[in-house]
Amino acid sequence: METDFGVQDLDLSISNEDDISKSFKMPDMARMSTPKPVMYLGSSTEFQRQSSGVPRTPYKPGTGYRSGTGFKLTTNFNKPGTGFKPGTSFRPGTGVDIVSRPMTAVRGAGYTSHGKPFDPLNQAASLPAPPLELQKDDSPEERIRQQELKIMQLLEEACVAQSENDFRKALAKAKDASNKERHLIRMQEQSGLGDHHNIDLTYAVLFTLANQYASNELYTEAINTYQMITKNRMFSNAYRLKVNMGNIYFKQGEYQLAVKMFRMALDQVPSSQKNLRIKIMHNIAMVFIRMGQWEEAVSSLEYIMSEQACHRAGLHLVVCCKALEDKERMRTAFSLLLSVPLNIDDEEKYNLEQDSPEDMLIALAIQNDDLHKYETQKRKEAEYCINTAAKLIAPFIEESFSDGYDWCVATIKNSEYARLASDLEINKAVMFLKQKQLPEAIATLKAFERDSIIAINAAVNLSFIYYLQGDYDNALKYGEVVEKTNAKSAEGYVNYGASLMVKGKLGEAESCFQKALKIDPTFFEAIFNLGLCLKRQGHYNEALGCFQRFSGSLALLPAVVYQVANLLELIGDNEAAADTYQQLLGLVPTDAKALQKLGEIYDQEGDKQQAHHYHTDSYRYYPANLSVVDWLGSYYIEMQVVEKALTYFEKAAIMQPNEPKWNMMVAGCHRRSGNMHKALTLYQDIHKQFPDNAECLRFLVRLCSDLGMREAQDYLMELKKLEKTKEVRERVNSSRPGSRRSNSGLSSRAGSGFSPVPENAPVASPLHSGNRNLRSARLAHAHNSAGSMDSGFAQPTVDASYSDPLGPQPMRPRTGAGKALDFDDFGNEELGDDLLPE
């Protein structure tokens, strides 16, 4: 056991050894185990000085003994029998070793357990000294101060997060600050410093936490936290927070409690704080408006307008009077609104065109300062309130809407807001447009003078009205006003460019849209119309760049997405086009056109299954699309499901009864399914409705011949006459320069594999192959077969050049029940194979 008794101050001015032994008093424990120490003073400098008569250094209490070089005595009771010596431990029998002597090596060199490293070259002396470290203060006051700083930092971070609309983070920071503040209170109580607690810090923590609860719509927690503040009388000005509680009740729809809180706050606010009292009364009026208590709201708003009038309160007063349907009150409230002073200096000081360079520099310096922004915002709010109030009461204060607007315009002209009268007349024309009174709107707009600034707005509106009416000449006429005036308008250039696009002047229209974008680079209509103009000119990449300029919500407009997808399709990037159409379907899932486009893209890529899926969905949402009906019918013919194809062609025949194509398709489906009599009946009905259809006559001749009917001869005669008539007509048309041959044959969808022609087409006879009439390219491509009949009506054979997707029909045995055709009626003329269907 090692005991440290500290440094003892000894008076060594003694003359013999007995005095030494008496002056040094050992502790009891050391005296019981050790003998008295014997001190050798022969080498003591102080002793020699005393012996030679040199005066000793006087003793000072609280300090050690000091000599010329100075030393201090320590005691070490590490082992029994150990005495002391200056700077070293005492060894028995040697006395007090005052003069230092060389140390002998009693253990291995280089390593020690006492913390001193082995450094024979003294390299540590050359290293830079470590930096000074301040002594750490672990006092309770310091810990409390550090905790308060952490809490304030958390509160600041919560406020910053709220300003950035990160309400969850702000609430987390506020909760953390509240927990640390409670820990701070416990720390102060444990340290006995509870009386020195910072009450303002507690108020700031609770107030911030309540605000964050309200921002995150945790209204119950916010109300409880606000109540903790308001019930504590140590917080000054806590009554103001009842306004916040009233706002929360207002958001929750508890209007009675909101009014109660607002009135309690109003009662506690001193009369010297007039602005706060006016704002609280305005809140009370808004609650009354929401509750439908118009009289109470009018009373509060009238008091506000008499004490401290503002434009917003004036607008609300007009709304309440309008709800009461009191014309006189509406006029009075509108007059009170116009009497509110604007208190804004003239705008001339912000004009950069000044007489002197000094004024110009001043105007440039204050052009975008905070005061100018505030004045601009205040002016806009005043104009909004006045225009809204005028539009609200104009239809009711007089017998007609026009008279009411005239009264409002006259009243405004007699106030300091006289410059708003022209804008109000423009609004009058717009109201006429909304009420679909176009003549009145046009007359109102034409009443403006041409040399006024308002005339430009009037011309823009007139151009827009005429464009909607389809009067593109007048639209172009009023659109040209923008080019002739110095005051440019982006809306005017857009209307002018749209009128030029209708007239087909795409280059000039593109220039107008470019000028509109120079005025306002973010003008949506200008960018969209420029893209359409470039698309019509065939500049697909430039047009795609225009539509891709949109971002955010504008880029998700269905019209923009469709144009991007269509342009990608026109460029040839089908994969990107399909992805964009999929995005469009995410916005409008029931768009039949987008579904059809996706089906067409997959059809081009060869994916028939996906193409069928999207065409079916398109037909489900819009069954009247005949191109989709045609594709689906042809698809089922390819899949050899004639019954389902018949369903689509029958619906198409109902939608277009005057188009023989669909009826021929229906008859062809019946013929392919083996229902010959039904097909014959349909062909006969088509012939009655369209007697000039040569294709129908060919099918009738073929079917009647197969069934052994006498009508085959009659249909054959009609077909011959029709062919001769067409031949003569084609010769006449071919003799005329620039003539085109018409095609009256049946058309079918290319690539569908469906052909309504008979399966068993006869092989062409080499004797009559020269008598074949020329046909249209579309019929030849659609039918993809050739046939003829010889003069003897031999047994028909299958043409090897045609492969029916449904396979050849079974041959029906010929019977002699029918009467043979009499070919003498045709004289000596030989029938060509072009008179029969292929």
ChimeraX attribute file (.defattr): number of C-alpha atoms within 10 A of each C-alpha:
attribute: neighborCount
match mode: 1-to-1
recipient: residues
	/A:1	5
	/A:2	8
	/A:3	9
	/A:4	10
	/A:5	11
	/A:6	10
	/A:7	13
	/A:8	15
	/A:9	17
	/A:10	15
	/A:11	15
	/A:12	16
	/A:13	18
	/A:14	13
	/A:15	11
	/A:16	9
	/A:17	13
	/A:18	10
	/A:19	12
	/A:20	17
	/A:21	14
	/A:22	10
	/A:23	13
	/A:24	14
	/A:25	11
	/A:26	15
	/A:27	9
	/A:28	8
	/A:29	10
	/A:30	17
	/A:31	13
	/A:32	11
	/A:33	12
	/A:34	16
	/A:35	13
	/A:36	16
	/A:37	20
	/A:38	16
	/A:39	17
	/A:40	13
	/A:41	16
	/A:42	9
	/A:43	12
	/A:44	14
	/A:45	15
	/A:46	20
	/A:47	18
	/A:48	13
	/A:49	13
	/A:50	16
	/A:51	13
	/A:52	9
	/A:53	9
	/A:54	11
	/A:55	11
	/A:56	14
	/A:57	13
	/A:58	11
	/A:59	15
	/A:60	11
	/A:61	9
	/A:62	9
	/A:63	12
	/A:64	17
	/A:65	19
	/A:66	16
	/A:67	13
	/A:68	8
	/A:69	6
	/A:70	8
	/A:71	13
	/A:72	16
	/A:73	17
	/A:74	19
	/A:75	21
	/A:76	18
	/A:77	19
	/A:78	14
	/A:79	15
	/A:80	14
	/A:81	17
	/A:82	20
	/A:83	28
	/A:84	21
	/A:85	21
	/A:86	16
	/A:87	15
	/A:88	16
	/A:89	18
	/A:90	23
	/A:91	16
	/A:92	16
	/A:93	11
	/A:94	13
	/A:95	16
	/A:96	22
	/A:97	20
	/A:98	18
	/A:99	11
	/A:100	9
	/A:101	7
	/A:102	5
	/A:103	6
	/A:104	6
	/A:105	7
	/A:106	6
	/A:107	8
	/A:108	7
	/A:109	8
	/A:110	10
	/A:111	11
	/A:112	11
	/A:113	6
	/A:114	6
	/A:115	7
	/A:116	9
	/A:117	11
	/A:118	11
	/A:119	10
	/A:120	8
	/A:121	7
	/A:122	9
	/A:123	8
	/A:124	11
	/A:125	9
	/A:126	7
	/A:127	8
	/A:128	7
	/A:129	8
	/A:130	6
	/A:131	6
	/A:132	6
	/A:133	6
	/A:134	6
	/A:135	6
	/A:136	7
	/A:137	9
	/A:138	8
	/A:139	9
	/A:140	15
	/A:141	13
	/A:142	12
	/A:143	15
	/A:144	18
	/A:145	11
	/A:146	12
	/A:147	17
	/A:148	18
	/A:149	12
	/A:150	14
	/A:151	24
	/A:152	16
	/A:153	13
	/A:154	22
	/A:155	24
	/A:156	15
	/A:157	16
	/A:158	27
	/A:159	21
	/A:160	15
	/A:161	17
	/A:162	18
	/A:163	11
	/A:164	10
	/A:165	12
	/A:166	15
	/A:167	21
	/A:168	16
	/A:169	17
	/A:170	29
	/A:171	24
	/A:172	15
	/A:173	24
	/A:174	28
	/A:175	22
	/A:176	17
	/A:177	26
	/A:178	21
	/A:179	13
	/A:180	18
	/A:181	21
	/A:182	12
	/A:183	13
	/A:184	21
	/A:185	17
	/A:186	14
	/A:187	17
	/A:188	19
	/A:189	14
	/A:190	11
	/A:191	13
	/A:192	11
	/A:193	15
	/A:194	14
	/A:195	8
	/A:196	9
	/A:197	14
	/A:198	11
	/A:199	10
	/A:200	11
	/A:201	15
	/A:202	19
	/A:203	18
	/A:204	16
	/A:205	22
	/A:206	21
	/A:207	20
	/A:208	24
	/A:209	27
	/A:210	28
	/A:211	23
	/A:212	27
	/A:213	23
	/A:214	21
	/A:215	18
	/A:216	14
	/A:217	15
	/A:218	14
	/A:219	20
	/A:220	14
	/A:221	15
	/A:222	24
	/A:223	20
	/A:224	12
	/A:225	18
	/A:226	21
	/A:227	16
	/A:228	14
	/A:229	22
	/A:230	17
	/A:231	11
	/A:232	11
	/A:233	10
	/A:234	12
	/A:235	14
	/A:236	12
	/A:237	12
	/A:238	19
	/A:239	20
	/A:240	19
	/A:241	18
	/A:242	23
	/A:243	22
	/A:244	21
	/A:245	24
	/A:246	28
	/A:247	22
	/A:248	22
	/A:249	21
	/A:250	19
	/A:251	13
	/A:252	12
	/A:253	14
	/A:254	14
	/A:255	20
	/A:256	15
	/A:257	16
	/A:258	25
	/A:259	24
	/A:260	16
	/A:261	24
	/A:262	26
	/A:263	19
	/A:264	16
	/A:265	23
	/A:266	22
	/A:267	12
	/A:268	13
	/A:269	17
	/A:270	11
	/A:271	11
	/A:272	8
	/A:273	9
	/A:274	12
	/A:275	11
	/A:276	16
	/A:277	20
	/A:278	20
	/A:279	15
	/A:280	21
	/A:281	20
	/A:282	21
	/A:283	22
	/A:284	24
	/A:285	27
	/A:286	21
	/A:287	24
	/A:288	20
	/A:289	20
	/A:290	13
	/A:291	13
	/A:292	13
	/A:293	14
	/A:294	21
	/A:295	15
	/A:296	16
	/A:297	25
	/A:298	23
	/A:299	12
	/A:300	21
	/A:301	27
	/A:302	18
	/A:303	14
	/A:304	21
	/A:305	20
	/A:306	10
	/A:307	12
	/A:308	14
	/A:309	19
	/A:310	19
	/A:311	23
	/A:312	15
	/A:313	21
	/A:314	26
	/A:315	25
	/A:316	22
	/A:317	31
	/A:318	28
	/A:319	22
	/A:320	25
	/A:321	24
	/A:322	21
	/A:323	13
	/A:324	14
	/A:325	14
	/A:326	13
	/A:327	15
	/A:328	11
	/A:329	18
	/A:330	26
	/A:331	21
	/A:332	14
	/A:333	26
	/A:334	24
	/A:335	17
	/A:336	20
	/A:337	25
	/A:338	23
	/A:339	17
	/A:340	17
	/A:341	14
	/A:342	15
	/A:343	9
	/A:344	12
	/A:345	8
	/A:346	7
	/A:347	10
	/A:348	10
	/A:349	16
	/A:350	18
	/A:351	14
	/A:352	16
	/A:353	13
	/A:354	15
	/A:355	8
	/A:356	8
	/A:357	11
	/A:358	10
	/A:359	16
	/A:360	16
	/A:361	13
	/A:362	15
	/A:363	18
	/A:364	16
	/A:365	12
	/A:366	15
	/A:367	16
	/A:368	11
	/A:369	10
	/A:370	10
	/A:371	11
	/A:372	15
	/A:373	13
	/A:374	12
	/A:375	16
	/A:376	14
	/A:377	12
	/A:378	16
	/A:379	14
	/A:380	12
	/A:381	14
	/A:382	22
	/A:383	17
	/A:384	15
	/A:385	19
	/A:386	24
	/A:387	18
	/A:388	16
	/A:389	23
	/A:390	25
	/A:391	18
	/A:392	17
	/A:393	23
	/A:394	23
	/A:395	15
	/A:396	18
	/A:397	22
	/A:398	15
	/A:399	10
	/A:400	12
	/A:401	17
	/A:402	17
	/A:403	15
	/A:404	19
	/A:405	24
	/A:406	18
	/A:407	16
	/A:408	25
	/A:409	21
	/A:410	13
	/A:411	17
	/A:412	22
	/A:413	15
	/A:414	11
	/A:415	16
	/A:416	13
	/A:417	17
	/A:418	15
	/A:419	11
	/A:420	17
	/A:421	20
	/A:422	17
	/A:423	17
	/A:424	22
	/A:425	21
	/A:426	21
	/A:427	19
	/A:428	24
	/A:429	25
	/A:430	19
	/A:431	17
	/A:432	19
	/A:433	16
	/A:434	11
	/A:435	10
	/A:436	11
	/A:437	13
	/A:438	17
	/A:439	11
	/A:440	16
	/A:441	23
	/A:442	20
	/A:443	12
	/A:444	19
	/A:445	22
	/A:446	14
	/A:447	11
	/A:448	19
	/A:449	12
	/A:450	14
	/A:451	9
	/A:452	10
	/A:453	14
	/A:454	16
	/A:455	19
	/A:456	24
	/A:457	20
	/A:458	25
	/A:459	24
	/A:460	25
	/A:461	24
	/A:462	25
	/A:463	28
	/A:464	26
	/A:465	19
	/A:466	20
	/A:467	21
	/A:468	11
	/A:469	12
	/A:470	13
	/A:471	14
	/A:472	21
	/A:473	15
	/A:474	18
	/A:475	26
	/A:476	22
	/A:477	15
	/A:478	23
	/A:479	29
	/A:480	19
	/A:481	22
	/A:482	21
	/A:483	15
	/A:484	9
	/A:485	13
	/A:486	10
	/A:487	10
	/A:488	16
	/A:489	18
	/A:490	23
	/A:491	22
	/A:492	26
	/A:493	27
	/A:494	28
	/A:495	28
	/A:496	29
	/A:497	31
	/A:498	29
	/A:499	26
	/A:500	22
	/A:501	19
	/A:502	14
	/A:503	13
	/A:504	13
	/A:505	14
	/A:506	20
	/A:507	14
	/A:508	14
	/A:509	26
	/A:510	24
	/A:511	14
	/A:512	24
	/A:513	28
	/A:514	20
	/A:515	19
	/A:516	24
	/A:517	20
	/A:518	12
	/A:519	14
	/A:520	14
	/A:521	13
	/A:522	13
	/A:523	16
	/A:524	15
	/A:525	16
	/A:526	27
	/A:527	24
	/A:528	19
	/A:529	21
	/A:530	27
	/A:531	27
	/A:532	22
	/A:533	23
	/A:534	20
	/A:535	18
	/A:536	14
	/A:537	13
	/A:538	12
	/A:539	15
	/A:540	21
	/A:541	15
	/A:542	15
	/A:543	24
	/A:544	21
	/A:545	13
	/A:546	20
	/A:547	25
	/A:548	16
	/A:549	13
	/A:550	17
	/A:551	9
	/A:552	7
	/A:553	7
	/A:554	14
	/A:555	15
	/A:556	15
	/A:557	14
	/A:558	18
	/A:559	13
	/A:560	19
	/A:561	22
	/A:562	21
	/A:563	21
	/A:564	26
	/A:565	25
	/A:566	22
	/A:567	21
	/A:568	20
	/A:569	20
	/A:570	15
	/A:571	14
	/A:572	11
	/A:573	13
	/A:574	19
	/A:575	14
	/A:576	14
	/A:577	23
	/A:578	22
	/A:579	13
	/A:580	22
	/A:581	24
	/A:582	18
	/A:583	17
	/A:584	23
	/A:585	19
	/A:586	12
	/A:587	14
	/A:588	13
	/A:589	13
	/A:590	15
	/A:591	17
	/A:592	23
	/A:593	17
	/A:594	24
	/A:595	25
	/A:596	23
	/A:597	21
	/A:598	26
	/A:599	27
	/A:600	22
	/A:601	19
	/A:602	21
	/A:603	16
	/A:604	12
	/A:605	12
	/A:606	11
	/A:607	13
	/A:608	14
	/A:609	12
	/A:610	16
	/A:611	24
	/A:612	21
	/A:613	15
	/A:614	21
	/A:615	26
	/A:616	21
	/A:617	17
	/A:618	25
	/A:619	20
	/A:620	12
	/A:621	15
	/A:622	15
	/A:623	16
	/A:624	14
	/A:625	16
	/A:626	18
	/A:627	14
	/A:628	24
	/A:629	23
	/A:630	19
	/A:631	23
	/A:632	23
	/A:633	27
	/A:634	27
	/A:635	23
	/A:636	20
	/A:637	23
	/A:638	18
	/A:639	14
	/A:640	18
	/A:641	16
	/A:642	21
	/A:643	15
	/A:644	15
	/A:645	24
	/A:646	23
	/A:647	15
	/A:648	23
	/A:649	25
	/A:650	19
	/A:651	17
	/A:652	25
	/A:653	19
	/A:654	12
	/A:655	14
	/A:656	14
	/A:657	13
	/A:658	13
	/A:659	14
	/A:660	19
	/A:661	18
	/A:662	25
	/A:663	22
	/A:664	24
	/A:665	28
	/A:666	26
	/A:667	26
	/A:668	26
	/A:669	25
	/A:670	21
	/A:671	21
	/A:672	25
	/A:673	16
	/A:674	13
	/A:675	13
	/A:676	18
	/A:677	14
	/A:678	14
	/A:679	23
	/A:680	22
	/A:681	13
	/A:682	20
	/A:683	24
	/A:684	17
	/A:685	14
	/A:686	21
	/A:687	19
	/A:688	11
	/A:689	12
	/A:690	14
	/A:691	15
	/A:692	16
	/A:693	18
	/A:694	23
	/A:695	21
	/A:696	27
	/A:697	28
	/A:698	24
	/A:699	26
	/A:700	27
	/A:701	26
	/A:702	23
	/A:703	22
	/A:704	19
	/A:705	18
	/A:706	15
	/A:707	17
	/A:708	18
	/A:709	16
	/A:710	16
	/A:711	14
	/A:712	21
	/A:713	19
	/A:714	13
	/A:715	20
	/A:716	20
	/A:717	16
	/A:718	18
	/A:719	25
	/A:720	19
	/A:721	12
	/A:722	18
	/A:723	17
	/A:724	12
	/A:725	12
	/A:726	15
	/A:727	14
	/A:728	12
	/A:729	13
	/A:730	16
	/A:731	12
	/A:732	11
	/A:733	15
	/A:734	13
	/A:735	10
	/A:736	10
	/A:737	7
	/A:738	7
	/A:739	11
	/A:740	10
	/A:741	12
	/A:742	11
	/A:743	12
	/A:744	13
	/A:745	17
	/A:746	21
	/A:747	20
	/A:748	22
	/A:749	17
	/A:750	14
	/A:751	11
	/A:752	18
	/A:753	20
	/A:754	24
	/A:755	26
	/A:756	23
	/A:757	23
	/A:758	23
	/A:759	22
	/A:760	20
	/A:761	22
	/A:762	24
	/A:763	19
	/A:764	18
	/A:765	15
	/A:766	9
	/A:767	9
	/A:768	17
	/A:769	14
	/A:770	10
	/A:771	12
	/A:772	15
	/A:773	12
	/A:774	9
	/A:775	14
	/A:776	12
	/A:777	9
	/A:778	16
	/A:779	17
	/A:780	15
	/A:781	14
	/A:782	20
	/A:783	21
	/A:784	15
	/A:785	20
	/A:786	18
	/A:787	24
	/A:788	23
	/A:789	22
	/A:790	19
	/A:791	14
	/A:792	9
	/A:793	10
	/A:794	9
	/A:795	9
	/A:796	14
	/A:797	11
	/A:798	14
	/A:799	17
	/A:800	10
	/A:801	9
	/A:802	15
	/A:803	14
	/A:804	17
	/A:805	14
	/A:806	16
	/A:807	10
	/A:808	13
	/A:809	14
	/A:810	8
	/A:811	8
	/A:812	8
	/A:813	6
	/A:814	11
	/A:815	8
	/A:816	7
	/A:817	8
	/A:818	12
	/A:819	9
	/A:820	12
	/A:821	15
	/A:822	9
	/A:823	14
	/A:824	8
	/A:825	10
	/A:826	13
	/A:827	7
	/A:828	8
	/A:829	10
	/A:830	13
	/A:831	20
	/A:832	22
	/A:833	24
	/A:834	23
	/A:835	25
	/A:836	25
	/A:837	28
	/A:838	27
